[in-house]
Amino acid sequence: MGMEAPGGVAFRTAPTAAEALRTHLAEHPEQRLHHPHPFDVSRSDIYAEDRWQPIFAAMRAAGPLHHIPESPFGPYWAVVQHKAVQHVESLPDLYSSSWEYGGITILDALSDEELATLGRERFELPMFIAMDRPKHTGQRRTVAPAFAPQEMKRLEADIRRRTGEVLDTLPRGEVFDWVDRVSIELTTGMLAILFDFPWEDRRLLTFWSDWAGDTELASIRALDEQRRAILYEMAAYFQQLWMRKAQAEPGPDLISMMIHSPAMNQMEPQEFMGNLVLLIVGGNDTTRNTMSGIIHAFDRFPDQRKLFEEQPDLIPNAVQECIRYQTPLAHMRRTAKEDAELFGQQIRRGDKLVLWYLSANRDEEVFDEPDRLDITRENARRHLAFGYGIHRCVGARLAELQLRILLEEMHARRLRVHVAGDVERVRANFVHGFRRLEVEVTRF
């Protein structure tokens, strides 16, 4: 799996993805695109400013899916109702996830003509979430044992210990950033353990996750080279880990599982990189943003925070409700492999369907008062934040375990967290979460 990092980005001094995006948009204000279509929910400003809810509510009221003829990401179908998202996900042989047709995000690969104009080679990142059967099956089966019930039991004590240590170091009587001190620290620590990654370098996982998972940043051609160089450095780092582990006994970590799997040990370099991106973004952005979302939601709905404080037996259901309410990945994309009729609309082969989990999880037909946090909600588990069908999140159990332990350890310490300063949201249409959440801790 020979690979060198081109250009030597020196990722320890490179800007974060958020900084790079901010700088570029400040220097090129004309690229803050205007979106004439009222239902074009691909625009990132509605998520950064937290005003997406009424747009999706209007779309759901008007029908299960809508054709958006123009957007910065090209034409697409917005699938917005719970039943419609579930239906499309249940037909993986008709609505493809494969990177060969377009992959799993709203972002399209550049055409051969566009690449030629820019003087660039094609850069694809195959990953098993962006594959169809049968290849998807073998690669998913390789990593699935890392998230099996017996592994969750094995990891639980360590997750609880690390969570407790992080909570015990939080300052009292001063404002701090919950995203950095708690959400990132806990999720990057978890990823480092899953990969058996050098502990002192664990924050690189956050850095790579942000550069890899930001669809808006990936759509800016001027940042292509820097993004590609950072991803190559990530792959070069992991290649060294791979070589070291290839000479050792098999272990329970994800790299060892890949090495000793016929389905994954002959991966091409870009497929290796793609699967790393999947596991890092899937394991980092999602849980991290729900850990922040829980705090923000409890502050916004103090009656629910009080319920949590008085009835800790509600914690397992509160986890499901917080995942529904936050929905840390806003969408997944599918591509039609054949012409088909879908809820009365004619879908053409090659059409892009964007499944808005964010909207499905606020569907009034399924959830009463969906814009409210309700930790007693009886059907909270019906959320689609983990997807549905063969591509349902392979790490869902681990995410639920981490969130449950966070709430249990907060309760054991009688921690009450108040939003006390800046709230900065991610400016993106894929990852839905928080860049910064300034809080203060008291006791209940």
Sequence and secondary structure as in RCSB ss.txt:
>XXXX:A:sequence
MGMEAPGGVAFRTAPTAAEALRTHLAEHPEQRLHHPHPFDVSRSDIYAEDRWQPIFAAMRAAGPLHHIPESPFGP
YWAVVQHKAVQHVESLPDLYSSSWEYGGITILDALSDEELATLGRERFELPMFIAMDRPKHTGQRRTVAPAFAPQ
EMKRLEADIRRRTGEVLDTLPRGEVFDWVDRVSIELTTGMLAILFDFPWEDRRLLTFWSDWAGDTELASIRALDE
QRRAILYEMAAYFQQLWMRKAQAEPGPDLISMMIHSPAMNQMEPQEFMGNLVLLIVGGNDTTRNTMSGIIHAFDR
FPDQRKLFEEQPDLIPNAVQECIRYQTPLAHMRRTAKEDAELFGQQIRRGDKLVLWYLSANRDEEVFDEPDRLDI
TRENARRHLAFGYGIHRCVGARLAELQLRILLEEMHARRLRVHVAGDVERVRANFVHGFRRLEVEVTRF
>XXXX:A:secstr
     SS   TTTS  HHHHHHHHHHH GGGS     TT TT THHHHTT  HHHHHHHHHH SEEEE   TT S
EEEE SHHHHHHHHT TTTEE  TTTT SSS     HHHHHHHT        GGG  TTHHHHHHHHHGGGGSHH
HHHHHHHHHHHHHHHHHHT  SSS EEHIIIIIIHHHHHHHHHHHT  GGGTHHHHHHHHHHH HHHHT GGGHH
HHHHHHHHHHHHHHHHHHHHHTS   SSHHHHHHT TTTTT  HHHHHHHHHHHHHHHHHHHHHHHHHHHHHHHH
 HHHHHHHHH GGGHHHHHHHHHHHH SB EEEEEESS EEETTEEE TT EEEEEHHHHTT TTTSSSTTS  T
T TTGGG  TT  GGGS TTHHHHHHHHHHHHHHHHHTTEEEEEEEEEEE   SSB SEEEEEEEEEE 
